[in-house]
Amino acid sequence: MMYEGVRGALPSDDAQKAAGENPPFQIRETSDWQAHAADLEKPKCFGAICVFES
């Protein structure tokens, strides 16, 4: 349920920002979201093999 809420809030924030308005949810500005995004950028290593996700 949380996933669906975030999926709805992100496009809403993007639309508000594109219209020059203040986004109501500001998901991307939360510390949890920034930590999640940073974790996605880290390479995932399994033994001698590293996978770089983008």
Beta strands, then each sheet from edge to edge (+ up, - down):
strand 1: 44-46
strand 2: 49-51
sheet 1: 1+ 2-
end
